[in-house]
Amino acid sequence: MTDYIVVATNTIQSVTDYTTNIVSYITKVREPIISSTQGPQGPPGISAATSVGTLLDVDLTAGVPDGALLIYGSSEQKWKASRILEKQALECGQY
């Protein structure tokens, strides 16, 4: 049977008792949790865009079909909206 006894702030003793004799005890000192205030807000992004369409590396000229994903094209170095996945490899594991 193991009992836990609080002996001081942030300190817990584990006492192992077989019958009526104390066989061992372990003292654990826990570090106090220190909280702090939040730091200052970082600077806005380079373009300070308010929507995806205004980002410089996103090409939405062909329109955005419903359910589209943004897919990066390395030749154009831009993101384009598409529902067709041509070069992606999906690993779904083995069942």
Secondary structure, DSSP 8 states (H G I E B T S, - for coil): -EEEEEEETTEEEEEEEETTEEEEEEEEE----------------SS--SSGGGSTTEE-TT---TT-EEEEETTTTEEEEES--SS--------
